[in-house]
Amino acid sequence: MGKRPKIRSREMVDQKIDFDIIFKFQEGVWDRIRKISESNKIGNAYLFSGPPGCGKEGIAIKFAQILNCELSNTDICGSCPSCLRSSNLQHENIKIVFPMPTPKKGTDNGVSDIDKKSLDIVTQHIHKKSINPFHKIRIPMANRILIQSIRELRKSLYLKGQSLGKKVVLVFDAHLLSSGQSEAANAFLKLLEEPPPNTTIVLVSDHIELLLPTIISRCQRIGFPCLADSDIESWLQSKMVRKEDIPFLVGLSRGNLHSAQFFISKSSRDLAGLIKSLVGTITKNEPEKWRKFIQDYSKLARQGKEEFAYHFMLIRVWCQSTNRLKNNINDSLHDTSLVDGMKKFVSIYPSADFLSIVSDLEDTVRAISMNLYMPLVLTNLLLQTQKNLKK
């Protein structure tokens, strides 16, 4: 795997521990990245794709770092001035693009026009990302990548700078280029068609099916596998999670370390109770509960998109596990307290189409980034679930 970066301070110690997790969990991908760097045949554009929480963004950051390392092109030295700036995400050659709130009317300068509060939030997220590769940058009220951000990026890339190394653009949640009228995607496509000199662009996405085919065709694709349950288990152990809770949390996480990070902040009892409540609400035709569910989750979709997504992921994971129980396929959640409820559910709904329910749940979460009217989306989910239970 090569040498690990040298460590010089307490902050760097924390960083080394966290980023070493990525090298370990995605060793095969990282070896491929190192070989690309060593070959000196660096492409103009790459597309890193794979399931959520598998470390794509962290590897993208390390790719940018190795391309600018002053002492080696085969690994990250971790001690040269360039590596130190890269590790803090403060390198002049590294540009990071991610969803941002729409600027106020009358402005057209993207990031430079956001208010001080939003700027402080962005700064905090960048710092957290520099320490924890699995930290997800989510800015409130940011549902898409703005065309203003792409215009700013173009200006900065075509400026002649004095710095050495390679300019690297990291586009997180790249599928959100296509949100709205796809203005940002079309502007970004022009950038790919006429790449600036000495620049490498890395798009990172959980949902490449939402990207324009013309964007995908101009990128070299690097796929990331889901993290193994053993990876999630070892990470939970490193966080001193109670031994008896680990199988439950591993089963819920489904190889997604973002999810595991969220779950360790909750008690297993509360998570089990939330699952029971949510499953009961969406599967039972009770108008009063449905009305409250639609009201509460429409509000949560606006004010707490991340929590909304995790709640729906809990239902999705439960449905997947129940479907496996129905079809006599082993699943880690079958060894937890949830299994009795699953058995009862299968006996009540023996013909339930779990795969369709799971697909509808995923579409419901995706509807937020598409700016759809959530009360209608949630109503349709509840009605469609009733149909899928009777198939």
PLY file of the C-alpha trace (Angstrom):
ply
format ascii 1.0
element vertex 391
property float x
property float y
property float z
element edge 390
property int vertex1
property int vertex2
end_header
0.00 0.00 0.00
2.92 2.38 0.36
3.99 4.77 3.06
1.57 6.68 5.24
1.93 10.44 5.70
4.16 11.67 8.53
2.32 13.22 11.46
3.39 16.42 13.20
0.56 17.60 15.48
-2.48 16.48 17.45
-4.78 17.63 14.65
-2.72 15.71 12.14
-2.83 12.63 14.34
-6.62 12.70 14.26
-6.50 13.19 10.51
-4.12 10.29 9.93
-6.31 7.93 11.91
-9.44 8.91 9.99
-7.90 8.93 6.51
-6.07 5.65 7.10
-9.54 4.10 7.37
-10.13 4.95 3.71
-6.83 3.46 2.58
-7.70 0.27 4.42
-11.35 0.00 3.37
-10.74 0.90 -0.30
-7.28 -0.56 -0.73
-7.95 -1.85 -4.25
-9.23 1.50 -5.52
-6.41 3.41 -3.84
-3.80 1.15 -5.45
-5.36 1.92 -8.82
-5.25 5.66 -8.08
-1.58 5.43 -7.13
-0.76 3.61 -10.38
-2.52 6.34 -12.37
-0.45 8.98 -10.60
2.77 7.01 -11.02
2.18 6.57 -14.75
2.05 10.34 -15.28
-0.79 9.71 -17.74
-3.40 11.69 -15.86
-6.78 12.04 -17.54
-8.71 15.29 -17.93
-11.78 13.94 -16.13
-12.71 11.03 -13.85
-16.04 9.86 -12.47
-15.90 8.22 -9.03
-19.14 6.31 -8.51
-20.45 3.88 -5.94
-22.90 3.51 -3.06
-23.20 6.21 -0.37
-20.72 6.13 2.49
-18.03 4.05 0.74
-15.27 6.68 0.84
-15.39 8.12 -2.70
-14.98 11.73 -1.62
-12.08 10.93 0.71
-10.23 9.07 -2.04
-10.89 12.00 -4.40
-9.27 14.34 -1.87
-6.25 12.05 -1.58
-6.03 11.83 -5.39
-5.80 15.63 -5.54
-3.16 15.53 -2.81
-0.97 12.94 -4.51
-1.13 14.84 -7.81
0.32 17.87 -6.05
2.80 16.17 -3.72
6.22 17.80 -4.14
8.27 14.75 -3.15
6.53 11.76 -4.75
4.09 10.76 -7.47
3.71 7.22 -6.13
2.29 8.04 -2.69
1.51 10.92 -0.37
4.57 12.10 1.54
2.43 13.99 4.05
5.25 16.36 4.98
5.89 18.69 2.04
4.24 22.13 2.11
1.84 21.09 -0.67
0.66 17.99 1.20
0.15 19.99 4.38
-2.02 22.54 2.55
-3.90 19.76 0.78
-4.58 17.93 4.04
-6.30 21.06 5.37
-8.21 21.52 2.07
-6.49 24.90 1.76
-4.43 24.20 -1.36
-4.61 26.83 -4.09
-4.68 24.10 -6.78
-7.64 22.21 -5.32
-11.15 23.50 -6.04
-14.15 21.83 -4.39
-17.65 22.22 -5.86
-20.76 21.12 -3.98
-24.43 22.12 -3.71
-24.96 25.66 -2.45
-28.04 27.74 -1.56
-29.48 29.82 -4.36
-28.14 33.41 -4.07
-30.51 36.26 -3.42
-32.27 37.90 -6.34
-30.20 40.50 -8.12
-26.90 38.69 -7.57
-25.08 36.45 -9.99
-21.73 35.68 -8.45
-22.41 32.32 -6.79
-20.39 31.61 -3.68
-19.19 35.19 -3.29
-22.77 36.35 -2.71
-23.75 34.01 0.12
-24.42 35.58 3.49
-21.95 35.46 6.36
-23.90 32.77 8.21
-23.83 30.45 5.21
-20.15 31.23 4.63
-19.37 30.26 8.22
-21.26 26.99 7.72
-19.29 26.27 4.56
-16.01 26.95 6.37
-17.00 24.61 9.20
-17.91 21.84 6.77
-14.62 22.19 4.88
-12.71 21.91 8.16
-14.68 18.83 9.22
-14.09 17.27 5.81
-10.35 17.84 6.15
-10.37 15.83 9.39
-12.96 13.18 8.57
-13.16 11.83 4.99
-16.63 10.45 5.71
-18.03 13.81 6.75
-20.77 14.80 4.31
-20.88 18.44 3.28
-24.54 19.44 3.42
-25.33 23.15 3.43
-28.86 24.12 4.56
-31.23 25.00 1.69
-28.72 23.68 -0.87
-30.45 21.30 -3.29
-28.34 21.69 -6.40
-25.00 22.76 -7.82
-25.43 26.31 -9.04
-24.56 27.57 -12.49
-22.96 30.54 -10.71
-20.53 28.11 -9.06
-19.57 26.68 -12.46
-19.04 30.16 -13.90
-16.76 31.06 -11.01
-14.91 27.79 -11.47
-14.30 28.47 -15.17
-12.86 31.90 -14.40
-10.48 30.55 -11.76
-9.28 27.64 -13.91
-8.40 29.79 -16.90
-6.44 32.29 -14.82
-2.68 31.89 -15.20
-1.24 31.09 -11.79
2.32 30.85 -10.52
1.84 27.72 -8.41
3.40 24.39 -9.32
1.55 21.11 -9.51
-1.80 20.30 -11.12
-5.13 22.02 -10.74
-7.72 19.53 -9.48
-11.48 20.12 -9.36
-13.50 17.91 -7.02
-17.25 17.93 -7.69
-19.12 16.33 -4.79
-22.73 15.17 -5.37
-22.08 15.68 -9.07
-25.52 14.33 -9.99
-26.97 17.55 -8.59
-25.51 19.38 -11.57
-28.62 18.17 -13.38
-31.14 19.56 -10.90
-33.58 22.21 -12.07
-33.21 23.07 -15.75
-29.73 21.45 -15.94
-28.08 24.85 -16.56
-25.13 23.88 -14.38
-24.77 20.52 -16.15
-24.71 22.17 -19.58
-22.17 24.77 -18.42
-20.05 22.03 -16.89
-20.21 19.99 -20.11
-18.58 22.90 -21.96
-15.79 22.81 -19.39
-15.25 19.10 -20.10
-15.33 19.70 -23.86
-12.65 22.40 -23.59
-10.61 21.33 -20.53
-8.26 23.97 -19.13
-4.57 23.11 -19.39
-2.94 21.15 -16.56
-6.31 20.44 -14.94
-7.96 17.22 -13.79
-11.65 17.13 -12.91
-13.06 14.47 -10.56
-16.83 14.06 -10.34
-18.09 12.09 -7.36
-21.63 10.73 -7.30
-23.91 8.19 -5.63
-26.39 8.46 -8.52
-24.63 8.52 -11.88
-27.92 7.71 -13.60
-28.90 11.34 -12.93
-25.87 12.72 -14.77
-26.08 13.72 -18.42
-24.83 10.85 -20.63
-22.62 13.36 -22.44
-20.88 14.19 -19.16
-20.39 10.52 -18.28
-18.94 9.76 -21.73
-16.17 12.32 -21.22
-14.98 10.81 -17.94
-12.85 7.82 -17.07
-14.97 5.84 -14.61
-13.67 4.39 -11.37
-16.18 2.30 -9.44
-16.16 1.92 -5.67
-17.50 -1.17 -3.92
-19.73 -1.03 -0.88
-17.85 -1.31 2.42
-17.89 -4.77 3.94
-19.82 -5.43 7.15
-16.46 -6.24 8.76
-15.24 -2.72 7.89
-18.27 -1.15 9.56
-17.85 -3.47 12.54
-14.19 -2.55 13.04
-15.04 1.16 12.78
-17.81 0.80 15.38
-15.41 -1.04 17.67
-12.90 1.82 17.31
-15.65 4.19 18.51
-16.19 2.12 21.67
-19.74 1.14 20.73
-21.26 -1.44 23.07
-20.52 -4.95 21.85
-24.16 -6.02 22.06
-25.25 -3.09 19.82
-22.74 -3.70 17.02
-24.65 -6.41 15.05
-27.76 -4.22 15.07
-25.87 -1.13 13.84
-23.89 -3.11 11.24
-27.15 -4.51 9.87
-28.75 -1.07 9.64
-25.68 0.56 8.06
-25.55 -1.74 5.02
-21.93 -0.89 4.31
-22.59 2.86 4.52
-20.25 4.59 6.97
-22.25 7.82 6.73
-25.15 5.87 8.19
-23.01 4.27 10.87
-21.85 7.73 11.97
-25.46 8.85 12.26
-26.60 5.71 14.12
-23.97 5.82 16.87
-25.47 9.12 18.02
-28.75 7.31 18.75
-29.61 4.51 21.16
-30.39 1.13 19.63
-33.69 1.09 21.54
-34.71 4.44 20.03
-33.76 3.28 16.53
-35.77 0.07 16.90
-38.74 2.09 18.19
-38.49 4.53 15.28
-38.45 1.67 12.77
-41.52 0.09 14.34
-43.37 3.41 14.32
-42.48 4.28 10.72
-43.28 0.83 9.34
-46.61 0.85 11.19
-47.51 4.27 9.81
-46.80 3.62 6.14
-48.31 0.12 6.06
-51.54 0.69 7.99
-54.37 2.67 6.45
-55.00 5.10 9.31
-55.93 8.57 7.96
-55.09 10.51 11.13
-51.60 9.02 11.35
-51.13 9.54 7.63
-52.09 13.20 7.91
-49.57 13.78 10.68
-46.90 11.78 8.83
-47.34 13.88 5.68
-47.27 17.11 7.66
-44.24 16.20 9.78
-42.11 14.76 6.99
-42.94 17.52 4.51
-41.55 19.93 7.09
-38.54 17.70 7.76
-37.81 17.53 4.02
-37.41 21.33 4.06
-35.60 21.78 7.36
-33.74 18.52 7.97
-33.09 16.76 4.67
-30.37 14.57 6.15
-32.55 13.30 8.99
-35.41 12.76 6.52
-33.13 10.59 4.38
-31.95 8.53 7.36
-35.50 7.87 8.55
-36.51 6.61 5.13
-33.35 4.58 4.88
-34.35 2.80 8.09
-37.65 1.75 6.53
-35.87 0.71 3.33
-33.31 -1.45 5.17
-36.08 -3.04 7.25
-38.04 -3.89 4.07
-34.97 -5.37 2.41
-34.22 -7.51 5.44
-37.85 -8.63 5.73
-37.87 -9.59 2.05
-34.76 -11.70 2.61
-36.44 -13.37 5.57
-39.44 -14.14 3.37
-37.13 -15.72 0.76
-34.95 -17.57 3.30
-31.88 -15.44 2.58
-29.53 -14.68 5.49
-29.34 -11.09 6.72
-27.51 -9.65 9.71
-30.70 -8.04 11.05
-32.26 -11.49 11.42
-30.06 -11.94 14.48
-31.47 -8.85 16.19
-34.61 -7.92 18.09
-36.27 -6.83 14.84
-36.75 -10.35 13.53
-39.95 -11.12 15.46
-41.69 -8.12 13.91
-40.46 -9.17 10.47
-41.87 -12.67 10.87
-45.22 -11.29 11.96
-45.29 -8.87 9.04
-44.57 -11.64 6.50
-47.41 -13.72 7.93
-49.85 -10.80 7.59
-48.66 -9.70 4.13
-47.39 -12.87 2.41
-47.77 -11.32 -1.07
-46.11 -7.97 -0.32
-43.94 -6.58 -3.13
-41.02 -5.40 -1.00
-38.81 -4.51 -3.96
-41.40 -2.04 -5.26
-41.79 -0.55 -1.78
-38.02 -0.09 -1.51
-37.92 1.57 -4.94
-40.73 3.96 -3.94
-38.90 4.86 -0.72
-35.74 5.69 -2.68
-37.74 7.82 -5.12
-39.29 9.70 -2.18
-35.87 10.70 -0.83
-34.68 11.63 -4.33
-37.73 13.88 -4.76
-36.25 16.39 -2.32
-33.28 17.20 -4.56
-35.69 17.43 -7.52
-37.70 20.11 -5.64
-40.94 18.18 -5.98
-43.99 18.98 -3.86
-43.38 16.71 -0.87
-46.97 16.47 0.53
-48.05 14.99 -2.80
-44.96 12.75 -3.00
-45.59 11.39 0.50
-49.29 10.88 -0.19
-48.48 8.88 -3.30
-45.97 6.81 -1.33
-48.58 5.84 1.25
-51.19 4.96 -1.38
-48.73 3.00 -3.50
-47.47 1.10 -0.47
-51.00 -0.13 0.22
-51.15 -1.51 -3.32
-47.74 -3.16 -3.03
-48.70 -4.88 0.23
-51.56 -6.67 -1.51
-49.72 -7.85 -4.62
0 1
1 2
2 3
3 4
4 5
5 6
6 7
7 8
8 9
9 10
10 11
11 12
12 13
13 14
14 15
15 16
16 17
17 18
18 19
19 20
20 21
21 22
22 23
23 24
24 25
25 26
26 27
27 28
28 29
29 30
30 31
31 32
32 33
33 34
34 35
35 36
36 37
37 38
38 39
39 40
40 41
41 42
42 43
43 44
44 45
45 46
46 47
47 48
48 49
49 50
50 51
51 52
52 53
53 54
54 55
55 56
56 57
57 58
58 59
59 60
60 61
61 62
62 63
63 64
64 65
65 66
66 67
67 68
68 69
69 70
70 71
71 72
72 73
73 74
74 75
75 76
76 77
77 78
78 79
79 80
80 81
81 82
82 83
83 84
84 85
85 86
86 87
87 88
88 89
89 90
90 91
91 92
92 93
93 94
94 95
95 96
96 97
97 98
98 99
99 100
100 101
101 102
102 103
103 104
104 105
105 106
106 107
107 108
108 109
109 110
110 111
111 112
112 113
113 114
114 115
115 116
116 117
117 118
118 119
119 120
120 121
121 122
122 123
123 124
124 125
125 126
126 127
127 128
128 129
129 130
130 131
131 132
132 133
133 134
134 135
135 136
136 137
137 138
138 139
139 140
140 141
141 142
142 143
143 144
144 145
145 146
146 147
147 148
148 149
149 150
150 151
151 152
152 153
153 154
154 155
155 156
156 157
157 158
158 159
159 160
160 161
161 162
162 163
163 164
164 165
165 166
166 167
167 168
168 169
169 170
170 171
171 172
172 173
173 174
174 175
175 176
176 177
177 178
178 179
179 180
180 181
181 182
182 183
183 184
184 185
185 186
186 187
187 188
188 189
189 190
190 191
191 192
192 193
193 194
194 195
195 196
196 197
197 198
198 199
199 200
200 201
201 202
202 203
203 204
204 205
205 206
206 207
207 208
208 209
209 210
210 211
211 212
212 213
213 214
214 215
215 216
216 217
217 218
218 219
219 220
220 221
221 222
222 223
223 224
224 225
225 226
226 227
227 228
228 229
229 230
230 231
231 232
232 233
233 234
234 235
235 236
236 237
237 238
238 239
239 240
240 241
241 242
242 243
243 244
244 245
245 246
246 247
247 248
248 249
249 250
250 251
251 252
252 253
253 254
254 255
255 256
256 257
257 258
258 259
259 260
260 261
261 262
262 263
263 264
264 265
265 266
266 267
267 268
268 269
269 270
270 271
271 272
272 273
273 274
274 275
275 276
276 277
277 278
278 279
279 280
280 281
281 282
282 283
283 284
284 285
285 286
286 287
287 288
288 289
289 290
290 291
291 292
292 293
293 294
294 295
295 296
296 297
297 298
298 299
299 300
300 301
301 302
302 303
303 304
304 305
305 306
306 307
307 308
308 309
309 310
310 311
311 312
312 313
313 314
314 315
315 316
316 317
317 318
318 319
319 320
320 321
321 322
322 323
323 324
324 325
325 326
326 327
327 328
328 329
329 330
330 331
331 332
332 333
333 334
334 335
335 336
336 337
337 338
338 339
339 340
340 341
341 342
342 343
343 344
344 345
345 346
346 347
347 348
348 349
349 350
350 351
351 352
352 353
353 354
354 355
355 356
356 357
357 358
358 359
359 360
360 361
361 362
362 363
363 364
364 365
365 366
366 367
367 368
368 369
369 370
370 371
371 372
372 373
373 374
374 375
375 376
376 377
377 378
378 379
379 380
380 381
381 382
382 383
383 384
384 385
385 386
386 387
387 388
388 389
389 390
